[in-house]
Amino acid sequence: MSKFVTFFSTNAHAVELDSLMPLIIEYSKKKKVQIICLNIFKFEKVIQNKFPLINNNENIIIKYREDLYVHNLFKKLLIPNKILYKVIIKIISKFSEFSKIKMYCDNSRLIYSCNHLVTDVNKDFNFIYKYSKQSKAAFVGVPLVPWPVWYQNYLFEFDYFLCNTKSEQTLLGKSNKNVNSLSFGCPQFEKKYLDLYKNSLPLQKLKQTEKIALIIMVNTNNPLYINYKNIYNDVRGLIKFLEKNGYKCIIKLHPNSQNPDYLKFKEIGIFRDYFIYNSLESIIPNIDISISYLSTSLLKCVANEIPSFSYLPKSFLETFPKDEDVNGISFLNFYFKSNNFKKPRLDDFCHIISKPDDLMIVSQNDRELKYNNFLSIFRPADSTQNIINYFNSSLKYEN
């Protein structure tokens, strides 16, 4: 029996699969693929809703959290009570050696997983790395999110690591001699992949009659935004300005702060009709402009050639945690090239605005320059196939 190409996800919202999905789809055309979701239950339907392109694909097998611990008969008995189901599986997991993870790894020819910000978050992470390294499969690491510079404080000793950019490859090649750093570009920004969503249903009818502005909310539980209390009023100001200029506004909430943010918006008169819960990939083809704060999600919009704006009002910069870091990663160095907030890293690809009026003064030439710069840094063209060809050639896997 031929072995699998395996993809691990440890995030409850499958964030890692955003960057890996083009590879999953392409591999599944010729090989068996398995996706192991360590923190997602099947009944939550996260994968089905977020990645409809892989629904009903017979070459893709998805293993959920309950598959790691529970016999099928027990799953059927517990499924009516989902809360009890989660509690029992959490208890079981505390005493597990994750032998099924070892089995999945041993049955793989190639394993992809993210380089997470810290190595000791929980047992799940440790066992993924442990069993992947012990297996005969090639273990390939990828960044959690695409960014123009290296931003993590460590690199696990993968067999290979797929870098976001050439400069990242150069840096990691010098500092991590035990990892083979590769740079083929960013598959999640590849036009061939993004075009698969062009016929998505969300917003199509609306698009026929109105210009659409997408506001991408950030995780307001993140220390970067936790003191920025005016965020909801500032977003409301953006909406009022855009609506006066003929735009229909929609808001994509961040999954990690979705519920409290919805309630906060409701308090100031921003109600349910503004919010959309489909994946960004399925929303973006039907929008006219995108706006967020310091969000990597804006890069997905840039990849779709959507005019994209990073909104940095004075009320936000006044609360910016300039001297703070998370797990050794400085917020200031991550988001800015200088200490005075004058050079946001997103400025290379997006338009930086400090007030709503700035949305209307960006030239077409400036938009094209930023898009071309984006293409030169992230090099998405043919990146998916180039990665697959490299491993097919170098590792000489069986068909």
C-alpha positions as a Markdown table, in Angstrom:
| # | Residue | x | y | z |
|---|---|---|---|---|
| 1 | Met | 0.0 | 0.0 | 0.0 |
| 2 | Ser | 1.4 | 3.4 | -1.0 |
| 3 | Lys | 2.1 | 5.8 | 1.9 |
| 4 | Phe | 0.4 | 9.2 | 2.5 |
| 5 | Val | 1.4 | 12.8 | 2.2 |
| 6 | Thr | 0.4 | 14.0 | 5.6 |
| 7 | Phe | -0.5 | 17.5 | 6.9 |
| 8 | Phe | -0.8 | 18.4 | 10.5 |
| 9 | Ser | -3.0 | 21.1 | 12.1 |
| 10 | Thr | -3.0 | 21.8 | 15.8 |
| 11 | Asn | -5.0 | 25.0 | 15.6 |
| 12 | Ala | -8.8 | 25.0 | 16.5 |
| 13 | His | -9.4 | 27.1 | 13.4 |
| 14 | Ala | -7.0 | 25.2 | 11.1 |
| 15 | Val | -4.9 | 28.3 | 10.5 |
| 16 | Glu | -1.9 | 26.2 | 9.4 |
| 17 | Leu | -3.9 | 24.8 | 6.4 |
| 18 | Asp | -4.3 | 28.3 | 4.9 |
| 19 | Ser | -0.8 | 28.1 | 3.6 |
| 20 | Leu | -0.9 | 24.4 | 2.9 |
| 21 | Met | -4.2 | 24.1 | 1.1 |
| 22 | Pro | -2.7 | 24.6 | -2.5 |
| 23 | Leu | -0.3 | 21.7 | -1.8 |
| 24 | Ile | -3.1 | 19.5 | -0.4 |
| 25 | Ile | -5.3 | 20.1 | -3.5 |
| 26 | Glu | -2.4 | 19.5 | -5.9 |
| 27 | Tyr | -1.1 | 16.4 | -4.1 |
| 28 | Ser | -4.5 | 14.9 | -4.0 |
| 29 | Lys | -4.7 | 14.7 | -7.8 |
| 30 | Lys | -2.2 | 11.9 | -7.9 |
| 31 | Lys | -1.5 | 10.7 | -4.3 |
| 32 | Lys | -3.4 | 9.8 | -1.1 |
| 33 | Val | -3.4 | 12.7 | 1.4 |
| 34 | Gln | -4.3 | 12.7 | 5.1 |
| 35 | Ile | -5.0 | 15.8 | 7.2 |
| 36 | Ile | -4.6 | 15.3 | 11.0 |
| 37 | Cys | -6.6 | 17.9 | 13.0 |
| 38 | Leu | -5.5 | 17.7 | 16.6 |
| 39 | Asn | -7.8 | 20.3 | 18.0 |
| 40 | Ile | -10.9 | 20.1 | 15.7 |
| 41 | Phe | -13.9 | 17.8 | 16.2 |
| 42 | Lys | -15.7 | 16.5 | 13.2 |
| 43 | Phe | -19.1 | 17.8 | 14.2 |
| 44 | Glu | -17.6 | 21.4 | 14.4 |
| 45 | Lys | -17.4 | 21.3 | 10.6 |
| 46 | Val | -14.4 | 23.7 | 10.6 |
| 47 | Ile | -12.7 | 22.1 | 7.6 |
| 48 | Gln | -15.9 | 21.6 | 5.6 |
| 49 | Asn | -16.9 | 25.2 | 5.9 |
| 50 | Lys | -13.5 | 26.8 | 5.6 |
| 51 | Phe | -12.1 | 24.7 | 2.8 |
| 52 | Pro | -15.1 | 23.6 | 0.6 |
| 53 | Leu | -12.7 | 22.9 | -2.3 |
| 54 | Ile | -11.7 | 19.6 | -0.7 |
| 55 | Asn | -15.2 | 18.4 | 0.3 |
| 56 | Asn | -15.9 | 15.0 | -1.2 |
| 57 | Asn | -12.4 | 14.5 | -2.5 |
| 58 | Glu | -11.9 | 10.8 | -2.3 |
| 59 | Asn | -8.1 | 11.1 | -2.2 |
| 60 | Ile | -8.2 | 13.2 | 1.0 |
| 61 | Ile | -8.7 | 11.6 | 4.4 |
| 62 | Ile | -9.3 | 13.8 | 7.4 |
| 63 | Lys | -8.6 | 12.6 | 10.9 |
| 64 | Tyr | -10.2 | 14.6 | 13.7 |
| 65 | Arg | -9.4 | 14.9 | 17.4 |
| 66 | Glu | -11.7 | 12.1 | 18.4 |
| 67 | Asp | -10.1 | 9.8 | 15.9 |
| 68 | Leu | -6.8 | 10.0 | 17.9 |
| 69 | Tyr | -8.3 | 8.6 | 21.1 |
| 70 | Val | -11.8 | 7.0 | 20.8 |
| 71 | His | -13.1 | 3.8 | 19.3 |
| 72 | Asn | -15.8 | 4.4 | 16.6 |
| 73 | Leu | -18.5 | 2.7 | 18.7 |
| 74 | Phe | -17.8 | 5.0 | 21.6 |
| 75 | Lys | -18.0 | 8.0 | 19.3 |
| 76 | Lys | -21.5 | 7.1 | 18.2 |
| 77 | Leu | -22.7 | 6.8 | 21.8 |
| 78 | Leu | -21.3 | 10.2 | 22.8 |
| 79 | Ile | -22.0 | 12.3 | 19.8 |
| 80 | Pro | -25.5 | 13.5 | 20.9 |
| 81 | Asn | -23.9 | 15.2 | 23.9 |
| 82 | Lys | -21.2 | 17.3 | 22.3 |
| 83 | Ile | -20.1 | 19.1 | 25.4 |
| 84 | Leu | -19.6 | 15.8 | 27.3 |
| 85 | Tyr | -17.9 | 14.4 | 24.3 |
| 86 | Lys | -15.3 | 17.2 | 24.3 |
| 87 | Val | -14.7 | 16.9 | 28.1 |
| 88 | Ile | -14.2 | 13.1 | 28.0 |
| 89 | Ile | -11.8 | 13.3 | 25.1 |
| 90 | Lys | -9.8 | 16.1 | 26.8 |
| 91 | Ile | -9.5 | 13.8 | 29.9 |
| 92 | Ile | -8.4 | 10.9 | 27.8 |
| 93 | Ser | -5.8 | 13.0 | 25.9 |
| 94 | Lys | -4.0 | 13.9 | 29.2 |
| 95 | Phe | -3.0 | 10.2 | 29.6 |
| 96 | Ser | -2.4 | 9.5 | 25.9 |
| 97 | Glu | 0.9 | 8.6 | 24.4 |
| 98 | Phe | -0.6 | 9.6 | 21.0 |
| 99 | Ser | 0.2 | 6.2 | 19.5 |
| 100 | Lys | -2.1 | 7.0 | 16.6 |
| 101 | Ile | 0.0 | 10.0 | 15.7 |
| 102 | Lys | 3.0 | 7.7 | 15.5 |
| 103 | Met | 1.0 | 5.3 | 13.3 |
| 104 | Tyr | 0.0 | 8.2 | 11.0 |
| 105 | Cys | 3.6 | 9.4 | 10.8 |
| 106 | Asp | 5.0 | 5.9 | 10.1 |
| 107 | Asn | 2.5 | 5.5 | 7.3 |
| 108 | Ser | 3.6 | 8.8 | 5.6 |
| 109 | Arg | 6.1 | 9.4 | 2.8 |
| 110 | Leu | 6.1 | 13.1 | 3.4 |
| 111 | Ile | 4.9 | 15.2 | 6.4 |
| 112 | Tyr | 4.1 | 18.9 | 6.5 |
| 113 | Ser | 3.7 | 20.9 | 9.7 |
| 114 | Cys | 4.0 | 24.5 | 10.9 |
| 115 | Asn | 6.9 | 25.8 | 12.9 |
| 116 | His | 4.9 | 27.0 | 15.9 |
| 117 | Leu | 5.9 | 30.0 | 18.0 |
| 118 | Val | 6.9 | 27.9 | 21.0 |
| 119 | Thr | 7.8 | 24.2 | 21.3 |
| 120 | Asp | 6.2 | 23.3 | 24.6 |
| 121 | Val | 2.6 | 24.6 | 24.2 |
| 122 | Asn | 1.1 | 21.2 | 24.8 |
| 123 | Lys | 1.7 | 17.5 | 24.4 |
| 124 | Asp | 0.1 | 17.4 | 21.0 |
| 125 | Phe | 2.8 | 19.6 | 19.5 |
| 126 | Asn | 5.6 | 17.6 | 21.1 |
| 127 | Phe | 4.4 | 14.3 | 19.8 |
| 128 | Ile | 3.9 | 15.6 | 16.3 |
| 129 | Tyr | 7.6 | 16.7 | 16.2 |
| 130 | Lys | 8.8 | 13.6 | 18.0 |
| 131 | Tyr | 7.1 | 11.0 | 15.8 |
| 132 | Ser | 7.6 | 12.9 | 12.6 |
| 133 | Lys | 11.3 | 13.0 | 13.2 |
| 134 | Gln | 11.4 | 9.4 | 14.2 |
| 135 | Ser | 9.6 | 8.2 | 11.1 |
| 136 | Lys | 11.2 | 7.6 | 7.7 |
| 137 | Ala | 9.1 | 10.3 | 6.1 |
| 138 | Ala | 10.7 | 13.6 | 5.1 |
| 139 | Phe | 9.6 | 16.2 | 7.6 |
| 140 | Val | 8.8 | 19.6 | 6.1 |
| 141 | Gly | 8.3 | 22.8 | 8.1 |
| 142 | Val | 6.4 | 25.9 | 7.0 |
| 143 | Pro | 5.8 | 29.3 | 8.6 |
| 144 | Leu | 2.5 | 29.8 | 10.4 |
| 145 | Val | 1.8 | 32.9 | 8.4 |
| 146 | Pro | 3.5 | 34.5 | 5.4 |
| 147 | Trp | 5.5 | 37.6 | 6.3 |
| 148 | Pro | 8.4 | 39.4 | 4.5 |
| 149 | Val | 10.9 | 38.9 | 7.3 |
| 150 | Trp | 11.7 | 36.0 | 9.7 |
| 151 | Tyr | 9.8 | 36.7 | 12.9 |
| 152 | Gln | 10.0 | 33.6 | 15.0 |
| 153 | Asn | 12.4 | 33.0 | 17.9 |
| 154 | Tyr | 13.4 | 29.5 | 17.0 |
| 155 | Leu | 13.3 | 27.0 | 14.2 |
| 156 | Phe | 12.6 | 23.3 | 14.9 |
| 157 | Glu | 15.0 | 20.9 | 13.3 |
| 158 | Phe | 12.8 | 19.9 | 10.4 |
| 159 | Asp | 14.4 | 18.0 | 7.5 |
| 160 | Tyr | 13.4 | 20.8 | 5.2 |
| 161 | Phe | 11.8 | 24.3 | 5.8 |
| 162 | Leu | 9.9 | 26.2 | 3.2 |
| 163 | Cys | 10.7 | 29.9 | 3.5 |
| 164 | Asn | 8.4 | 32.7 | 2.7 |
| 165 | Thr | 11.1 | 34.8 | 0.9 |
| 166 | Lys | 14.6 | 34.6 | -0.5 |
| 167 | Ser | 15.9 | 36.8 | 2.3 |
| 168 | Glu | 14.4 | 34.5 | 4.9 |
| 169 | Gln | 16.1 | 31.5 | 3.3 |
| 170 | Thr | 19.5 | 33.3 | 3.4 |
| 171 | Leu | 19.0 | 34.2 | 7.1 |
| 172 | Leu | 17.9 | 30.7 | 8.2 |
| 173 | Gly | 20.6 | 29.1 | 6.0 |
| 174 | Lys | 23.3 | 30.9 | 8.0 |
| 175 | Ser | 21.8 | 30.3 | 11.5 |
| 176 | Asn | 20.3 | 26.8 | 11.1 |
| 177 | Lys | 22.8 | 24.5 | 9.4 |
| 178 | Asn | 20.8 | 21.3 | 10.3 |
| 179 | Val | 17.7 | 22.4 | 8.4 |
| 180 | Asn | 17.6 | 22.5 | 4.6 |
| 181 | Ser | 16.0 | 25.8 | 4.0 |
| 182 | Leu | 14.2 | 26.1 | 0.6 |
| 183 | Ser | 12.5 | 29.0 | -1.1 |
| 184 | Phe | 10.0 | 28.3 | -4.0 |
| 185 | Gly | 7.6 | 31.1 | -3.2 |
| 186 | Cys | 4.2 | 31.2 | -1.3 |
| 187 | Pro | 1.6 | 28.7 | -2.7 |
| 188 | Gln | -1.3 | 30.3 | -0.9 |
| 189 | Phe | -0.8 | 33.5 | -3.0 |
| 190 | Glu | -0.7 | 31.6 | -6.3 |
| 191 | Lys | -3.2 | 32.9 | -8.8 |
| 192 | Lys | -4.1 | 29.4 | -10.1 |
| 193 | Tyr | -5.2 | 28.5 | -6.5 |
| 194 | Leu | -7.0 | 31.8 | -5.8 |
| 195 | Asp | -8.9 | 31.5 | -9.1 |
| 196 | Leu | -10.5 | 28.3 | -7.8 |
| 197 | Tyr | -12.7 | 30.5 | -5.5 |
| 198 | Lys | -13.9 | 32.9 | -8.3 |
| 199 | Asn | -17.2 | 31.2 | -8.6 |
| 200 | Ser | -17.9 | 31.1 | -4.8 |
| 201 | Leu | -21.4 | 32.0 | -3.9 |
| 202 | Pro | -20.9 | 34.6 | -1.1 |
| 203 | Leu | -21.5 | 38.2 | -2.3 |
| 204 | Gln | -22.1 | 37.3 | -6.0 |
| 205 | Lys | -25.6 | 38.8 | -6.1 |
| 206 | Leu | -24.5 | 41.8 | -4.0 |
| 207 | Lys | -21.5 | 42.4 | -6.3 |
| 208 | Gln | -23.8 | 42.9 | -9.3 |
| 209 | Thr | -25.3 | 46.1 | -7.9 |
| 210 | Glu | -22.9 | 47.5 | -5.3 |
| 211 | Lys | -19.2 | 48.3 | -4.6 |
| 212 | Ile | -18.1 | 46.2 | -1.6 |
| 213 | Ala | -15.6 | 47.1 | 1.1 |
| 214 | Leu | -14.3 | 44.3 | 3.3 |
| 215 | Ile | -13.1 | 45.2 | 6.8 |
| 216 | Ile | -10.9 | 42.5 | 8.2 |
| 217 | Met | -11.0 | 42.6 | 12.0 |
| 218 | Val | -7.9 | 41.6 | 14.0 |
| 219 | Asn | -7.8 | 39.5 | 17.2 |
| 220 | Thr | -8.7 | 42.0 | 19.8 |
| 221 | Asn | -7.4 | 39.6 | 22.5 |
| 222 | Asn | -3.9 | 39.9 | 21.1 |
| 223 | Pro | -1.7 | 42.1 | 23.4 |
| 224 | Leu | -1.1 | 44.3 | 20.4 |
| 225 | Tyr | -4.7 | 45.5 | 20.5 |
| 226 | Ile | -5.8 | 44.9 | 24.0 |
| 227 | Asn | -5.4 | 48.6 | 25.1 |
| 228 | Tyr | -6.9 | 49.9 | 21.9 |
| 229 | Lys | -10.4 | 50.5 | 23.3 |
| 230 | Asn | -11.4 | 52.8 | 20.5 |
| 231 | Ile | -11.2 | 50.2 | 17.7 |
| 232 | Tyr | -14.9 | 49.7 | 17.4 |
| 233 | Asn | -15.7 | 53.4 | 17.1 |
| 234 | Asp | -12.8 | 53.8 | 14.6 |
| 235 | Val | -14.2 | 51.0 | 12.5 |
| 236 | Arg | -17.7 | 52.6 | 12.7 |
| 237 | Gly | -16.2 | 55.8 | 11.4 |
| 238 | Leu | -14.6 | 53.9 | 8.5 |
| 239 | Ile | -18.0 | 52.4 | 7.7 |
| 240 | Lys | -19.8 | 55.7 | 7.7 |
| 241 | Phe | -17.3 | 57.2 | 5.4 |
| 242 | Leu | -17.4 | 54.3 | 3.0 |
| 243 | Glu | -21.2 | 54.2 | 2.9 |
| 244 | Lys | -21.3 | 57.9 | 2.1 |
| 245 | Asn | -19.0 | 57.1 | -0.9 |
| 246 | Gly | -21.3 | 54.3 | -2.2 |
| 247 | Tyr | -19.8 | 51.2 | -0.7 |
| 248 | Lys | -21.6 | 48.3 | 0.9 |
| 249 | Cys | -19.5 | 47.4 | 4.0 |
| 250 | Ile | -18.9 | 43.9 | 5.3 |
| 251 | Ile | -16.9 | 42.8 | 8.3 |
| 252 | Lys | -14.9 | 39.6 | 8.7 |
| 253 | Leu | -14.4 | 39.0 | 12.4 |
| 254 | His | -11.3 | 37.3 | 13.7 |
| 255 | Pro | -12.1 | 33.7 | 15.0 |
| 256 | Asn | -10.2 | 34.2 | 18.2 |
| 257 | Ser | -12.2 | 37.2 | 19.3 |
| 258 | Gln | -15.4 | 36.8 | 17.3 |
| 259 | Asn | -18.0 | 36.6 | 20.0 |
| 260 | Pro | -16.9 | 39.6 | 22.2 |
| 261 | Asp | -16.3 | 41.7 | 19.1 |
| 262 | Tyr | -19.8 | 41.0 | 17.8 |
| 263 | Leu | -21.3 | 42.2 | 21.1 |
| 264 | Lys | -19.1 | 45.3 | 21.2 |
| 265 | Phe | -20.2 | 46.2 | 17.6 |
| 266 | Lys | -23.8 | 45.6 | 18.5 |
| 267 | Glu | -23.5 | 48.1 | 21.4 |
| 268 | Ile | -22.6 | 50.9 | 18.9 |
| 269 | Gly | -25.2 | 50.0 | 16.3 |
| 270 | Ile | -23.2 | 47.7 | 14.0 |
| 271 | Phe | -25.6 | 44.8 | 13.7 |
| 272 | Arg | -25.7 | 41.3 | 12.2 |
| 273 | Asp | -26.2 | 42.3 | 8.5 |
| 274 | Tyr | -22.6 | 43.6 | 8.4 |
| 275 | Phe | -20.9 | 40.4 | 9.3 |
| 276 | Ile | -19.9 | 37.6 | 7.0 |
| 277 | Tyr | -18.5 | 34.2 | 8.2 |
| 278 | Asn | -17.3 | 32.6 | 5.0 |
| 279 | Ser | -13.6 | 32.0 | 4.4 |
| 280 | Leu | -11.5 | 35.0 | 3.2 |
| 281 | Glu | -10.6 | 33.1 | 0.1 |
| 282 | Ser | -14.3 | 32.8 | -0.9 |
| 283 | Ile | -15.1 | 36.4 | 0.0 |
| 284 | Ile | -12.1 | 38.2 | -1.6 |
| 285 | Pro | -12.9 | 37.6 | -5.3 |
| 286 | Asn | -16.1 | 39.6 | -5.0 |
| 287 | Ile | -14.8 | 42.7 | -3.1 |
| 288 | Asp | -13.6 | 46.0 | -4.4 |
| 289 | Ile | -11.3 | 47.2 | -1.5 |
| 290 | Ser | -10.0 | 45.7 | 1.7 |
| 291 | Ile | -9.1 | 47.4 | 5.0 |
| 292 | Ser | -7.6 | 46.1 | 8.2 |
| 293 | Tyr | -5.0 | 47.1 | 10.8 |
| 294 | Leu | -1.7 | 45.3 | 11.0 |
| 295 | Ser | -3.0 | 42.1 | 9.6 |
| 296 | Thr | -1.3 | 39.4 | 7.5 |
| 297 | Ser | -4.7 | 38.7 | 6.0 |
| 298 | Leu | -4.3 | 41.8 | 3.9 |
| 299 | Leu | -1.7 | 40.0 | 1.9 |
| 300 | Lys | -4.4 | 37.5 | 0.7 |
| 301 | Cys | -6.2 | 40.5 | -0.7 |
| 302 | Val | -3.1 | 41.9 | -2.4 |
| 303 | Ala | -2.5 | 38.5 | -4.0 |
| 304 | Asn | -6.0 | 38.9 | -5.6 |
| 305 | Glu | -5.1 | 42.3 | -6.9 |
| 306 | Ile | -7.6 | 44.0 | -4.5 |
| 307 | Pro | -6.7 | 47.5 | -3.4 |
| 308 | Ser | -5.7 | 47.0 | 0.2 |
| 309 | Phe | -5.3 | 49.4 | 3.1 |
| 310 | Ser | -3.7 | 49.2 | 6.5 |
| 311 | Tyr | -5.5 | 51.5 | 8.8 |
| 312 | Leu | -3.2 | 53.1 | 11.5 |
| 313 | Pro | -5.1 | 55.9 | 13.2 |
| 314 | Lys | -3.4 | 58.0 | 15.9 |
| 315 | Ser | -5.7 | 56.4 | 18.5 |
| 316 | Phe | -4.2 | 53.0 | 17.7 |
| 317 | Leu | -0.5 | 54.0 | 17.5 |
| 318 | Glu | -0.9 | 55.8 | 20.9 |
| 319 | Thr | -1.7 | 52.4 | 22.5 |
| 320 | Phe | 0.9 | 50.4 | 20.6 |
| 321 | Pro | 2.9 | 48.2 | 23.0 |
| 322 | Lys | 6.3 | 49.4 | 21.7 |
| 323 | Asp | 8.4 | 47.7 | 24.3 |
| 324 | Glu | 6.5 | 44.5 | 24.6 |
| 325 | Asp | 7.0 | 41.1 | 23.0 |
| 326 | Val | 5.4 | 37.7 | 22.9 |
| 327 | Asn | 7.7 | 34.7 | 23.2 |
| 328 | Gly | 10.7 | 36.9 | 22.4 |
| 329 | Ile | 9.2 | 38.4 | 19.3 |
| 330 | Ser | 9.1 | 42.2 | 19.4 |
| 331 | Phe | 5.8 | 43.7 | 18.1 |
| 332 | Leu | 7.7 | 46.8 | 17.0 |
| 333 | Asn | 10.2 | 44.8 | 14.9 |
| 334 | Phe | 7.6 | 42.5 | 13.5 |
| 335 | Tyr | 5.4 | 45.3 | 12.1 |
| 336 | Phe | 7.7 | 48.2 | 11.6 |
| 337 | Lys | 11.1 | 48.8 | 9.9 |
| 338 | Ser | 11.9 | 51.6 | 12.3 |
| 339 | Asn | 11.3 | 52.6 | 15.9 |
| 340 | Asn | 9.2 | 55.7 | 15.1 |
| 341 | Phe | 6.3 | 53.9 | 13.3 |
| 342 | Lys | 7.2 | 55.7 | 10.1 |
| 343 | Lys | 7.9 | 52.5 | 8.1 |
| 344 | Pro | 5.3 | 49.8 | 8.5 |
| 345 | Arg | 6.4 | 46.5 | 6.8 |
| 346 | Leu | 2.9 | 46.3 | 5.1 |
| 347 | Asp | 3.7 | 49.6 | 3.3 |
| 348 | Asp | 5.7 | 47.6 | 0.8 |
| 349 | Phe | 2.5 | 45.9 | -0.4 |
| 350 | Cys | -0.5 | 47.9 | 1.0 |
| 351 | His | -1.5 | 51.5 | 1.3 |
| 352 | Ile | -1.1 | 52.9 | 4.8 |
| 353 | Ile | -3.8 | 55.3 | 5.9 |
| 354 | Ser | -4.4 | 57.2 | 9.1 |
| 355 | Lys | -7.9 | 58.6 | 8.4 |
| 356 | Pro | -10.8 | 57.4 | 6.2 |
| 357 | Asp | -10.3 | 60.3 | 3.7 |
| 358 | Asp | -7.0 | 58.7 | 2.7 |
| 359 | Leu | -8.9 | 55.9 | 1.0 |
| 360 | Met | -9.7 | 58.1 | -1.9 |
| 361 | Ile | -6.3 | 59.5 | -2.8 |
| 362 | Val | -4.4 | 56.4 | -3.9 |
| 363 | Ser | -3.3 | 56.4 | -7.6 |
| 364 | Gln | -3.5 | 53.4 | -9.9 |
| 365 | Asn | 0.2 | 53.6 | -10.5 |
| 366 | Asp | 0.9 | 53.3 | -6.8 |
| 367 | Arg | -1.4 | 50.3 | -6.6 |
| 368 | Glu | 0.5 | 48.6 | -9.5 |
| 369 | Leu | 3.9 | 49.3 | -8.0 |
| 370 | Lys | 2.9 | 47.7 | -4.7 |
| 371 | Tyr | 1.4 | 44.7 | -6.4 |
| 372 | Asn | 4.5 | 44.1 | -8.5 |
| 373 | Asn | 6.7 | 44.4 | -5.3 |
| 374 | Phe | 4.5 | 41.8 | -3.7 |
| 375 | Leu | 5.0 | 39.4 | -6.6 |
| 376 | Ser | 8.8 | 40.0 | -6.5 |
| 377 | Ile | 9.0 | 39.3 | -2.7 |
| 378 | Phe | 6.6 | 36.3 | -2.3 |
| 379 | Arg | 7.0 | 34.8 | -5.9 |
| 380 | Pro | 3.8 | 32.9 | -5.8 |
| 381 | Ala | 3.8 | 31.9 | -9.5 |
| 382 | Asp | 4.1 | 28.1 | -10.0 |
| 383 | Ser | 5.3 | 27.7 | -6.4 |
| 384 | Thr | 3.0 | 24.8 | -5.6 |
| 385 | Gln | 4.2 | 22.7 | -8.5 |
| 386 | Asn | 7.8 | 23.7 | -7.9 |
| 387 | Ile | 7.6 | 22.4 | -4.3 |
| 388 | Ile | 6.0 | 19.1 | -5.3 |
| 389 | Asn | 8.5 | 18.6 | -8.2 |
| 390 | Tyr | 11.4 | 19.2 | -5.8 |
| 391 | Phe | 10.3 | 16.5 | -3.4 |
| 392 | Asn | 9.3 | 14.1 | -6.1 |
| 393 | Ser | 12.7 | 14.5 | -7.7 |
| 394 | Ser | 14.9 | 14.7 | -4.6 |
| 395 | Leu | 13.2 | 12.0 | -2.5 |
| 396 | Lys | 12.3 | 9.7 | -5.4 |
| 397 | Tyr | 9.0 | 8.6 | -3.8 |
| 398 | Glu | 7.1 | 5.6 | -5.1 |
| 399 | Asn | 4.0 | 6.4 | -7.1 |
